[in-house]
Amino acid sequence: SGQQLCNSSHAAAHARSNGATIVLVVAILTMAPLRVISQRVAPRMLAVASRPQVRGMATEKQLFNQIQSTKNIKKITSSMKMVSAAKLKGDENRLKQAISFNKWTGVLSSDPVVIGDDGVTFEELPQKTLIVPFTSDKGLCGGVNSFVSRTVRDAAKKLADQGKECDIVVMGDKGRSQMARTVGDKIKRSATEIVTPGTFALASGLAAEILAADAKEYDAVMIVYNTFVNAAVYKQAYKIITPLKAETPEGDDVLGNYEFEPSEKVEALEDMYEFMLASQLYHSFMDGACSEQSSRMTAMENASKNAGELIDSLTLQYNRARQARITTELIEIISGASAIDN
């Protein structure tokens, strides 16, 4: 009838403004052919599909879940901080023993060089150097590994600019993965999954690994590590260990106060060089372990603090969303009651 046709035309006009679903319903009601339906619906569906997605506000449930997960993360980081603090105490005691044990090497090798903010030139290094950086196998310990890797990259670049050669033997998985991207062609060996806490027997094994990389063929071995200052501060340093020879470049007799058989002095100096290398590695390993634990303790403390701030911010958002919902419900109840009274 005329009334039905009028209603159908009004419904079709309303459907064009409200979307493809109402168009489909009106088309079915007016018994439109399938071809007409597809012509009307397809452009609107494409327009809806191409419309960019807009992120809405988080719901109360999402905020609550995020608060709970952040609280769990805070518990983990707080526990890791306490564990690192306990390990740091033991590492400090082992470092004191290592310092006393390694004092004798100061007579035969140079003092460690602490890298300052201005950096170093590495001009004192000889023509061919073997670089041994000490890094960790685990992460979540701040920048201890990044600083050592940066020092090694800087040393390799400056030595190349000076026309000198260098190779690398990496200690620790984190340092290996970082240096492989920039100086991977210079890495000859790597030692990973090193057992902690360290011992001199372990340092002797590391020294054997370095000697297996033909360390005696190099003019010097440079150990790069983090040196422990206190629980909040650590710095980067390096040691240069040169092979012991019967005479110094100035012509002085090495260990002239001691008597050797002519055929045994060279062998004795080689054995002493291996022992000195193991002793220096032991001290560097203990120093790096203290720096790692202190940095991890600081990193986990900062993570716990950031988690607490995030929890406070999310709790504020959650309370606002909850208050808005309650207010909306009260308005709806009051509006309904007023409508009934009227």
CORVEN-V983999 format. One line per field, one symbol per residue. ss: DSSP state (2 for helix, 1 for strand, 0 for the rest). psi: psi as a letter, one per 40 degrees, with the letter a starting at -180 (. if undefined). A space follows every 10 residues. Layout:
ss: ???
psi: ???
This chain:
ss: 0222222222 2222222202 2222222220 0002222222 2222222222 0000000002 2222222222 2222222222 2222222222 2222222222 2022222000 0011000000 0000000111 1111000000 0002222222 2222222222 2000111111 1022222222 2222221111 1000000002 2222222222 2200222001 1111111111 0011111111 1000001000 0010000000 0000222222 2222222222 2222222222 2222222222 2222222222 2222222222 2222222222 2222222222 20
psi: iddddddddd ddddddeeid ddddddddde fiiddddddd ddddddddde hihhhiiiid dddddddddd dddddddddd dddddddddd dddddddddd deddeddeii iihhhadeai dfdeiadhih hgihaieiaf fbfddddddd dddddddddd defiiiihhh hidddddddd ddfdeehdii hifhhiiiid dddddddddd ddffdeeidi hhhhihhhda eehiiiiiih hiihidiide eihhfeeihi ideedddddd dddddddddd dddddddddd dddddddddd dddddddddd dddddddddd dddddddddd dddddddddd d.
